[in-house]
């Protein structure tokens, strides 16, 4: 990955707290990060440390208390939510088409949509409603919708947490393939050290809340060689586990 | 599936036949003034039909019901939207709406006659409005509470405009509540229209009922009741049934 490239996103000294019983709950305390064009960054850290809050700030759903968020308003952002957020009254295809129309021409949208539905095995379900799908199918649709807008920035919040292992690997591969051909940037929140070392160029380990970045690890091993037999990957995985991820 | 529908219909029909048989048996014991028989009721229906009064009165009641209910429906949605959007309105108006709902309809009809006079359409329309407005409001307002904020957020992340959010998120979430508001509200609307006409009007089904009552024509009271039942059934199962299935197609779709 070329590090000289431009940052698509930069957070400078972000502070965020929420009203809570007996005062304010500090979630982010002076967090800074930079995400480069075409880069995949994994955010790992203890449960409830503010990772989702961070994604919501970047997605424009939350305002920061203090600090600066540098992001072009034109940056086309897609978000894979932790629990699929599908419109139950729209068919599989209509769920995707609705968000596509804000970004793509109808021909481009249709081509992209059909290809992604085909690749994820959802083509046969394009006229079904979300309530008729299995949990795994809904998660796939959530991902397809995000990829189908041809994003420049893809935010993913533990996207494959509730799908089985085989499907998880299939979807991870789909994300990597799309990212390779479209060269978008990804910010991935995950609990899984395995997922982090498999997908990311960089892993950021966050502290317990209020969250700051404890450690930044750049992974140099090329993706095809990333297995636990590889020494670097094994060491990084161990380090992520030690940081209390998933606890 | 098909079988069970037929079975249900057969059981319902059997129930209605049993009531008719009981009615006929009891009517044989009492004079028509107390309890007219099904046949006498049918004769009264035919007579009303032939005299043209059946249509004329039904149409008037129908129009008043729809006018009052239509206004209540629009006002209920508008007020629910306002209260949803501005919380200070909520604290101010919600107790008032509860008060409107608590006041018995008979008080409203007295006031309506005093304010608008006897034999005015306004009197009937007003009562229908006052009785059905809280019903519509409560259904629609609870519908706003049921809108999933996470879906709205999703739509905003994907740059949906406020108009898109309203059309694709708000309206479909509200639709089942609007249909249920129409269903419950219309049932109240018919009853209050007839009640208002009974007390303070010189036309409509309610007025015809009051004439039949004064003239001791019990069979006509029964005949008008049959008409009201038929109209309400047709509305509930025809128009609203179709709307209900449409509104929740995505739940039952197989």
Interface residues (C-beta under 8 A of the other chain):
Chain A: X59 X60 X61 X77 X78 X79 X81 X83 X85 X87 X88 X89 X90 X98 X99 X102 X103 X128 X129 X130 X131 X132 X149
Chain B: X150 X151 X153 X154 X155 X156 X157 X158 X159 X160 X164 X168 X169 X172 X249 X250 X251 X253 X254
